[in-house]
Amino acid sequence: MPLCAIAYRSDAADGISVDRLNALVRDASHHNRLAGVTGVLLFDGKQFLQYIEGPDDGIDFVYSRLNNAKSHKHVVELARGHGGVRRFPYWSMHWILVEQHQLHALAVADWTMIEKHRSESEVVVPAVAELTALVRPHLQDAG
């Protein structure tokens, strides 16, 4: 079964706290684990950028939940593709606080090659490479 990946950006609901975000991520992690979905959520205090990966049916389930969530608004899908390798195989979901300029840079990065990303060696997706580089220091900090 091919791997599907989606990246999106959204605006956080007004007044979302770190405690509320932690609770949302715990809930998402549970549902993602059941759906076989892994990923990472970046948050700059005002906006989210999330990358999720997994089987088509799992991604459809999780993305439907995301689109209906009241924790954010103005969801903009940046990319959707099939193939490739899991970037975050050990995280059913994890969130990282980033600077506004880091999230913005990823939101406007080149996601266009994600559909052709079949393996790590064939095609480099600039946005996925940037995301992976940004997240790499946090990989050892989370479980």
ABEGO torsion letter per residue (X at the ends): XBBBBBBBBBBBBBGBBAAAAAAAAAAAAAAAAAAGBBEBBBBAGABBBBBBBEBAAAAAAAAAAAAABAABBGBBBABBBBEEBBABAABABBBBBBBAAAAAAAAABBAAAAAABABAAABBBAAAAAAAAAAAAAAAABX
